[in-house]
Every structure is written in C-alpha cells, then in structure tokens.
Amino acid sequence: PGDAWTLTPEAVRRVCARTTGVGADGIVWVDPAGPPFRLRMFNPDGGEFERSGNGLRVLASWLHATGRAGDDSFPVEVGGDRVELQVLSARDGRYDVVADMGPCRAGAEERMRAGDDIVSLVRASVGNPHAVVWGDPEPWDAPPTLEALARIGPALAAGHPAFPHGTNVQLARVEGAGVVRALVWERGVGRTSASGTSACAVAAAAVATGRTPAGEVEVRMEGGTLAVRIDRDLDARLRGPVVAVMTGEMAPALAAG
C-alpha cells in the first residue's frame, strides 16, 4: 500500500471492512525485493496467520501482472516456510496458477463434540491448522449443509479445548473417486466460499483415511473448484484460476484512519 499506510491490526480491520473499507477476506503484505518474496498474511479481524493457498495464488498473479515474476516458477517465504509458485497462463486478467504447498499432515480419524453435535473429524495441517469433519454418515446424510456449517464451524474454530490456537473447519463428503465437496469455516473469518489450504487439507484427509486414492483430487466448494494433486506422502500441489477484479490506491483518509 505504500509509506502512508502502517500495518497494524486496526488498519487491517479498517481496510477489510465490508461497508466502510475496501472489503476483503484478508490482506497479503509483500516485500517486493525478491525473489524470494517475503509475505505476511492477515485475517479481516486483524490477526496474522500462517498461510493462505488462495492468497498465494492471488499474490502470484499480481507479481506476474506487475512484471515482478515471469513464466517460470519462483519462491516466496511465508509463515517460516518457502513455497514455489508459477503462473501457467495469463490472458485478459485471467490466470491459471499453481502452488507447491509442500507436505501436509493428517492424523487419525476421531470423534469429538462440537457444540451439540458429535462429529467424526481428522486434524490436518497445511502449514496452518484444519479440522476436516466428515459427513458419512453423521452429522448429515446428504452433501454438507450451510445449517450444519453454521453450528459446527464456530464450535470448533475458536474456543474449543482441542484447538487452543483455533482451527479452520471443513465439512466434507466424498462424492466419487477423486471428488470431494466441502463447505469452509475459516478461523478469524467465518464462512468462506473457497479456501486453498482448506482444499489441500480436505484432499490430504481424504487420502490419509482411504476415502479416495492419491493423485488428482477435485475439491468442490461454494466459490468454485480447486485441483489438488496429492501423493501418498501427502505432498500437495494446488492449482486453480485467479480472476483480476480491480487495481487501485487507498485514499489518504482510509490509509491514515
């Protein structure tokens, strides 16, 4: 944003505000003196978090559009890790971007209370924490519902004793070999139409529990579909589209608060 804007939790909340700010699910701060480009990521509540798969892909498209990155893969550093990004194609503000997310982790399936629900879930990590809640057969008998998400998401995401630092939550159901449908509740955000790290976590948990074989996993979310290539060691490669919406500069009144 420039020298006039100071990165603070209040400044992040102000910019992300839906009615009085720009409106966003978060902010990616980048030091352009790369590669490797050093990143920091913030939720709309002002809290800093480890990484965002969609944020990484959006950042890659911006670096490519501004000439800071070319067609070859390039590294970024975020949350203490290094991630390789690549813009595979770019035309008319539409980008096809891949991120090598590195190794995921997925634990054993366990049953846990989430508010008034007893759920079956897998704890997963993609450099940030996730709880993948499976809907077969409970707590729903059809694809995951927004009503279930509104109950279970906040019950697990913040204040749950099993997740002292909070967690991202996915309600997931396998719909066929290599196809998983998911709803997402993000820590510090709430209901989210799509999430890159959530897609990786769901794919890792599906492979780790034998629900789908390693390889290409299509994760279908409210906001669209992402492709996750995940091997037997749970290394994940995330691919999906990015569409540019706008560019601009913050007015001094918003920047200064």
C-alpha positions in Angstrom: 0.0 0.0 0.0 2.9 2.5 0.4 4.6 4.5 3.1 1.3 6.3 4.1 -0.2 3.0 5.4 1.0 1.4 8.7 0.4 -2.3 9.0 -1.5 -2.8 12.3 -4.4 -5.0 13.3 -6.7 -2.0 13.4 -5.5 -0.9 9.9 -6.2 -4.4 8.6 -9.7 -4.4 10.1 -10.4 -0.9 8.6 -9.4 -1.9 5.1 -11.2 -5.2 5.1 -14.5 -3.7 6.4 -17.3 -4.6 4.0 -19.2 -1.3 4.2 -16.6 1.4 5.2 -13.4 -0.1 3.7 -12.3 -1.9 0.6 -13.9 -5.2 1.7 -11.8 -8.4 1.8 -11.3 -11.8 3.4 -7.8 -10.8 4.3 -4.7 -8.9 3.3 -1.4 -10.2 1.8 1.6 -7.9 2.6 4.6 -8.5 0.3 8.1 -7.2 0.3 8.8 -6.7 -3.4 12.5 -7.0 -3.0 12.6 -10.6 -4.2 12.7 -13.4 -5.1 12.3 -14.9 -2.7 9.4 -12.6 -1.9 8.7 -12.3 1.8 5.0 -12.3 2.7 2.7 -11.7 5.7 -0.9 -12.6 5.8 -3.8 -11.2 7.9 -7.4 -12.1 8.5 -10.1 -9.4 8.4 -10.2 -9.5 12.2 -6.6 -8.1 12.2 -4.9 -11.4 13.3 -1.9 -12.6 11.4 -1.9 -16.3 10.2 0.4 -18.8 8.7 -0.6 -19.1 5.0 -3.5 -19.0 2.5 -3.5 -21.1 -0.6 -5.8 -18.7 -2.4 -3.8 -15.7 -1.1 -0.6 -17.2 -2.5 -2.2 -17.8 -5.9 -3.7 -14.2 -6.0 -0.3 -12.8 -5.0 1.4 -14.8 -7.8 -1.0 -13.3 -10.4 -0.2 -9.8 -9.1 3.6 -10.4 -9.2 3.2 -11.7 -12.8 0.9 -8.8 -13.9 3.4 -6.2 -12.5 6.4 -7.8 -14.1 8.0 -8.9 -10.8 7.6 -12.6 -11.8 7.8 -14.3 -15.2 6.5 -17.5 -16.5 9.0 -19.7 -14.6 8.3 -20.9 -11.0 9.5 -18.6 -8.3 9.8 -18.9 -4.5 8.0 -16.9 -1.7 8.5 -17.1 2.0 5.5 -17.1 4.3 5.0 -18.3 7.9 8.6 -19.5 8.1 8.2 -21.8 5.0 9.2 -21.5 1.4 6.6 -22.1 -1.3 7.1 -22.3 -5.1 4.5 -20.5 -7.3 4.0 -20.5 -11.0 1.6 -18.7 -13.4 0.9 -21.2 -16.1 -1.1 -18.8 -18.2 -2.3 -15.2 -18.2 -4.8 -13.7 -20.5 -7.3 -10.8 -20.2 -7.0 -10.7 -16.4 -7.5 -14.4 -16.0 -4.7 -16.5 -14.6 -4.0 -20.2 -14.1 -1.8 -20.5 -11.1 -0.2 -23.4 -9.3 1.3 -23.5 -5.8 3.5 -26.3 -4.5 2.2 -26.3 -0.9 4.7 -28.9 0.3 3.9 -31.7 2.8 0.6 -31.9 4.6 -0.1 -33.8 7.8 -3.3 -35.7 8.7 -4.0 -37.5 11.9 -6.2 -40.5 12.7 -9.9 -40.1 12.5 -11.5 -39.2 15.8 -14.9 -38.4 17.2 -15.4 -35.2 19.0 -18.1 -33.0 20.5 -18.8 -29.7 18.6 -21.5 -27.9 20.5 -24.5 -30.1 20.4 -23.1 -32.3 17.6 -20.8 -35.4 17.8 -18.7 -35.3 14.7 -16.1 -37.5 13.0 -13.1 -35.5 12.1 -9.4 -35.6 11.0 -6.9 -33.0 12.2 -4.8 -31.8 9.4 -2.0 -29.2 8.8 -1.0 -27.4 5.6 1.3 -25.1 7.5 -1.9 -23.9 9.3 -4.4 -25.9 11.3 -7.5 -27.6 9.9 -10.3 -29.9 11.2 -11.9 -31.9 8.4 -15.3 -33.0 9.5 -16.7 -36.0 7.6 -20.4 -36.3 6.7 -20.6 -40.0 6.3 -22.9 -40.8 7.9 -23.1 -38.1 10.5 -24.0 -35.3 11.0 -25.7 -35.2 7.7 -27.0 -37.8 5.2 -26.7 -35.6 2.1 -24.0 -33.2 1.0 -22.9 -30.8 3.8 -25.4 -28.1 4.5 -24.9 -24.4 5.5 -27.1 -25.1 8.6 -24.6 -27.7 9.8 -21.7 -25.4 8.9 -23.2 -22.6 11.0 -23.4 -24.9 14.0 -20.2 -26.9 13.7 -17.8 -24.3 12.2 -17.8 -21.8 15.1 -18.0 -24.5 17.7 -14.6 -25.9 16.6 -12.9 -22.8 15.1 -12.4 -20.8 18.3 -12.6 -21.7 22.0 -12.7 -25.4 21.6 -10.3 -27.2 24.1 -9.0 -29.5 21.3 -7.8 -26.5 19.3 -6.3 -24.0 21.8 -5.0 -21.8 18.9 -8.1 -22.1 16.8 -8.6 -24.0 13.6 -10.0 -23.8 10.1 -13.0 -26.1 9.7 -14.2 -28.0 6.6 -17.4 -30.0 6.3 -16.6 -32.6 3.6 -18.1 -35.5 1.8 -16.6 -37.7 -0.9 -18.8 -37.7 -3.9 -16.8 -40.2 -6.0 -13.3 -41.3 -6.7 -11.1 -38.2 -6.6 -14.1 -35.8 -6.0 -14.9 -34.2 -2.6 -17.4 -31.5 -1.8 -16.7 -29.1 1.1 -18.0 -26.1 3.0 -15.5 -23.9 4.8 -15.4 -22.0 8.0 -12.2 -20.1 8.5 -10.6 -19.1 11.7 -10.8 -15.4 12.1 -13.1 -15.1 9.1 -16.2 -17.2 9.3 -18.0 -18.8 6.4 -15.8 -18.7 3.3 -16.8 -19.6 -0.2 -13.5 -21.2 -1.1 -10.1 -21.7 0.5 -6.8 -23.1 -1.0 -5.3 -24.5 2.2 -8.8 -26.0 3.1 -8.8 -27.8 -0.3 -5.4 -29.2 0.4 -6.4 -30.3 4.0 -9.6 -32.0 2.7 -7.6 -33.8 0.0 -4.9 -34.9 2.5 -7.5 -36.1 5.0 -9.4 -38.0 2.2 -6.2 -39.8 1.1 -5.0 -40.4 4.6 -8.3 -42.1 5.6 -8.6 -44.1 2.4 -11.7 -42.3 1.2 -10.0 -41.5 -2.1 -6.7 -42.6 -3.8 -3.6 -40.4 -4.0 -3.4 -38.4 -7.2 -5.7 -35.7 -8.5 -8.4 -34.7 -6.1 -11.1 -32.2 -7.2 -12.4 -30.2 -4.3 -15.7 -28.5 -5.0 -16.6 -25.5 -2.8 -19.2 -22.8 -2.9 -16.9 -20.4 -4.7 -15.6 -22.8 -7.2 -13.4 -25.9 -7.7 -9.7 -26.3 -7.0 -7.5 -29.2 -8.1 -5.1 -30.7 -5.6 -2.5 -33.2 -6.7 -1.6 -35.1 -3.6 0.8 -38.1 -3.3 1.0 -40.9 -0.8 3.3 -38.9 1.4 0.7 -36.1 1.4 2.8 -33.6 -0.6 0.2 -31.2 -2.2 0.2 -29.2 -5.4 -2.7 -26.7 -5.6 -4.0 -25.4 -8.9 -6.8 -23.1 -9.8 -8.0 -19.9 -11.5 -7.5 -16.3 -10.4 -9.6 -13.5 -12.0 -8.4 -9.9 -11.6 -11.1 -7.6 -10.3 -9.5 -4.2 -9.9 -6.4 -2.3 -9.1 -6.3 1.0 -7.2 -4.8 3.1 -4.5 -6.1 3.7 -1.0 -7.4 7.3 -0.4 -5.4 9.1 2.3 -8.4 9.1 4.6 -8.6 5.3 4.6 -4.9 4.9 4.8 -4.5 7.2 7.7 -7.6 6.1 9.5 
